[in-house]
Amino acid sequence: MDKIDQTTYDGYIKALTDISQAITSDLFLEDLLKLVVMVTAKVTGVEICSLWLIDENEKPPKIRLKATQSFDPEYVKDRSLNLDEGVVGYVVTNKRPIAINDVLRNPRFKEKEMARKLGLVSMISVPLKLKDEKIIGVLNCFTAEPHAFLNTEINLLTAVANQAALAILNTELMVKTKVIQEELETRKMVERAKEILMHRRKMKGEEALISPWTADID
């Protein structure tokens, strides 16, 4: 049976706790995504951790890099892939994790030149899956040394990714709710302003109908 040391296991539990707390917080989506990659990178000790989200506003939808703890300009540049493209596309399509011992030798990994420049060797990619099995994104972890990911590591990273998916969904719902509330408040203000305006115009219209020679009659 695959095993990891207790310190690493405790780290994963802490990561799950941190992300769980974020579910009930008022973090902006960008801050939440940054929290997920920072916590995951710290727990796993990987070289680079990144989070990709499916952009359904694109036609057809694409999956875009949204957060990473890396500061290397070669990695943080704006990137997107089709849903059936590359390793992240494979994970989205098949709805399951994939571990790669050497990205430079794997035909699914597209960005070999970038990996060579940054010294990336092994990777694991896990889907951000909701309870209804819907995939909203992918969490990637890269190592700088060859690493065979244990089943326990894959399972724990999957738990982190699924918790992150729930937090992301909750944050998006909170933002949508806030926008709807603001729209409703604006609509109420507009309707109220219209009522006041119509009331004033009606009064002016009634005043204009009063004959000047009858206006002063008691």
N, C-alpha and C positions, 0 to 999 in steps of 0.2 A: 504493500500500500504506500502511495506517495505521501510524504510527510514534509512539513515545513516547521521551522523552529517556533517556539512559543512567542518570542518577541515579534516575529513577522506576523503571526496569527493575530496577536493582540493589536498590531498595527492596522490590520484589515478591519477588525471590529471597531477600532477607533474611527477609521475612515467611514464605515457604514453609519456610525453614530453622528459624525459631523454632517454627513449628507442628509441623514434623516432629520436633523435639527433644521437644516436649510429648507426643508419642505414647508415648515410652518413659519418661516421668516419672510421678511419683505425684501429679500435680495433681488436686485435686477438680474435678468437672465445672464448678462455678460459676467457679472460677479459670481453667479452660481457656477457657470461653466469653468471659470478660472479656479474656483474652489475645488471642483471635482478633479481637474488635472493636477493641481498642486498637491492635494491630499494623496492621490493615487501614486504620483511620482515619488513622494516622500516614503510611502509605505513600501513600495516595490523596489525602490532604489534604481529604477530604470534611467536610461540616458534622456529619453524623450517620452513624454506622455501627451497625447493629443486627442481631441474630441471633435468628431464630425457630426453634423446634423443634416437631415434631409430637408431640402428647401422645396416645398410643394408649390410655391408660388411660381417656380420655373416650369415651363412646358417644353419638353417633359421634365419631371422633377430631377434635381441633381443633389448630390451630397457634398457639403462644403465644410472645409476646415473652419472651426469656430473658436477653438481655444487650445493653447498649449503652454506648458511652463517653460519651453525653450525660448531663448532670446536670439537664437541664430537667425539672421535674416534669410538664409537659404531655406529655412523651414517655415518661418512665420509668414511668408508671402501668401497672398490670396490664392487659394487652390480649390478646385472643384472637380468632381468626377461624375460620370453617369452612374446610375444605380446598378449597372451590370459591369462596371469597369474597375479593374484593379482589385486589390485585396479587400478594401472597404466595400466595394460593390459586391464581391463574393459573399461577404458576411451579411450584407443587407438582403441579398437574394435568397441565401440559404438559411438565414435566421439562426446561425450558430457560429461559435467561435472558431478561429483558425490560428494555429501556432506554427511559426516558420523558423527553422533553425538558422537559415542563411538567406537573407532577403536578396542578395546579389545573384543567387542561383535559382531563385523561385520565379517561374514565368509569370505568375499573377502580379508580382510586385513591379510596378511601372517606373518608379522614381529611383532607379539604380544609381544614376549619377549623383543625385542628392545624398543617397545613403553612403556612397563611396566618399564624398567630401566630408560628411559628418561622422564617419566611422561607425555607422550603424550596422549591426550584424543580425541579431535575432529579433523577432517581434511576435506579439500576440495581439489579435484583434477580436474584440467581443462586441456583440450587438447591444444596443440600448433598447430593451424590449419592455413593452407595457403588458399588463395582465391579459389584455385581449390578443396577445401575440403580435401586436403591431410594432414594427421597428421604426424608431424615430432617429436613430443615429448609430455611431460606432465609436468605441473607445480603443485607441491604439497605444501599445507600450513597446518601446524599442530598447534593446540593450547594446552596449558597446563591446561586449564580449559574447562568445557563443553561449547560448543558454537553452537548455531543454526544459520547457515549462512543464511543471508537474500538474497532474490532474487537480490537485488541491488548489494550486495557484489559479488555474483556469476557472474553477468553481467559485473561488473567492472573488476574482475579478468580475465574473459574471454577476455575482450578487451586488458588487459595487456599481456595475453598469446599470443593472435593473433599478437599483435605488436612485441612481442619478436620473434615469428616465422618468421615474415618478416625480422627482423634484422638479425637473424641467417642465413636465406637463402641468404640475401645480402652479409653477411660476407663470407660465403662459396663460393659464386660466385666470390667475389673479390679475394679470395685466389686461386681459380682455374684459374682465369684469369691471376693472377700474375705468377703462375706456368707455364701456357701455354706460356706466354710472355718470361719467362726465358728459357724455352725449345726451343722456336723459335730463341732466340738470340744465344743460345748455338749451335743450328743447323746451323745457319748462319756462326758462327765462324768456325765450323768444315768444312763446305763446302768451305769457303774461304781458310782455311788452305790446303784443298785437292787440290784446284785450283792452289795455289802457288806451292805446291809440284809437281803436274803434270806438271806445266809449267817449273819448274826447271829440272825435269827428261827429259822432251822433249828436252830442250836445250842441256842437256848433251848427249842425244842420237844423236842429229843432229851433235854435235861437234865430236862425236866418228866416224861418217860416213865420215868425211872429211879426205881425204888421206893426209898423212904427207908430201908428195912431191908436193901436189897442194895447201896446206894450205897457203904458202907464195907467191903464184903467184898473181900478181896484176890483 
